[in-house]
């Protein structure tokens, strides 16, 4: 029997196995995620802090990822989401003439996620538990029914674990904002870009792994060992 295929992104929460590399879309996913921001910072510094060359480099990297996937006929989801975020950043930076606004969309996204994850816990529907229900085999996005989405609420242990995992994400989004907003307000573009890279994919993958450890499917959890005398 073949080993279960590791899942990418939040789908990894419902997988029987977890791979850090696969959870971020493999090496390609990692490159597609960090290349635009990295090029933006490098070109911005090399050109004497000029906004236009920096946003052109970032936009070209994001578009190149989409074009390559189109030519290779591979899934476009990750590349398209990346080019959307980069596109918004490019427009805001060019319209304002301020390089730090390239990162403004990411900051607002973290605000939205912070509020959403915190509220989900406070109303008794921790988002990590909901995601597990959505993507597991019995859930609507895994071929099952919507009943699986709320099933975790009847399992007190799993619900508590899902709550802890969701608070972990609240902490992640809060940490990003605590570090990056002051850099944004101080127009420290290079440091802001560096912080975004460090607290982006690496922190996402680490938090995803910790969440999976907390809410991983029952078959992957340690089962009680039978008594030797039985």
Residue, then its C-alpha position, 0 to 999 in steps of 0.5 A: x500500500x502506498x504512503x498517503x500523499x502529504x497535503x499543501x497549505x491548510x489542507x495539511x491540517x487534515x492529512x495523516x502525515x505532515x511534510x514541511x516542504x510539501x505544506x508550502x508547495x514544495x521548493x517551487x512554492x517556496x521560491x514563488x512565495x519569497x522571490x517577489x519580496x526578495x527582489x523588491x528589497x534587493x532592487x530597491x537597495x541596489x537602485x538607490x531606493x527607487x520605487x519603480x524598478x523595485x515594483x517592476x522586479x517584484x511584479x515580473x517575478x510574480x507574473x513569471x511564476x504564472x507563465x511558467x505554470x501555464x506552460x507546464x500546465x500545472x495548478x495555478x492556485x498558489x501562483x495566482x494568489x501570489x500575483x494578486x497580492x503582489x499586484x495590489x502592492x505594486x499599485x499602492x506603491x506606485x500610486x503613493x510613491x512610497x515603497x513601504x506601501x508595497x507591503x501595506x496589503x500584507x499588513x491589512x491581510x494580517x489584521x483581517x486574519x488576526x480578527x477572524x481567528x480570534x473571533x472564531x475562538x470567542x464564538x466557539x468555532x475555532x477556525x483550525x477545527x473548521x478547516x480540519x472538518x472541511x478538508x478531511x475525507x468526511x468533510x465537504x471539500x474531501x468528498x463528504x458532508x458538511x456534518x464533519x465541519x461541526x463534528x469536532x465540537x462534540x469531541x471535547x479534547x479535539x475542540x480544546x486542541x483546535x482552540x489552542x491551535x487557533x490561538x497559536x495563529x492569533x499569536x502569529x498574526x499578532x507577532x507579524x503586526x507587532x514587528x512590521x507595523x512600526x517598521x512600516x510607519x518608520x518607512x524602514x523598507x529594507x528591514x520591513x521586507x526582511x521581516x516579512x520574508x522571515x515571518x512569512x513562509x518559515x513562520x507559516x510552515x512552523x505554525x502549520x506543523x504545530x497546529x497539525x500536531x495538535x489536531x492531526x487525524x486520529x489514525x496518526x495519533x498514538x494508540x493505546x498499547x494492548x496489555x501484554x497479558x491479552 
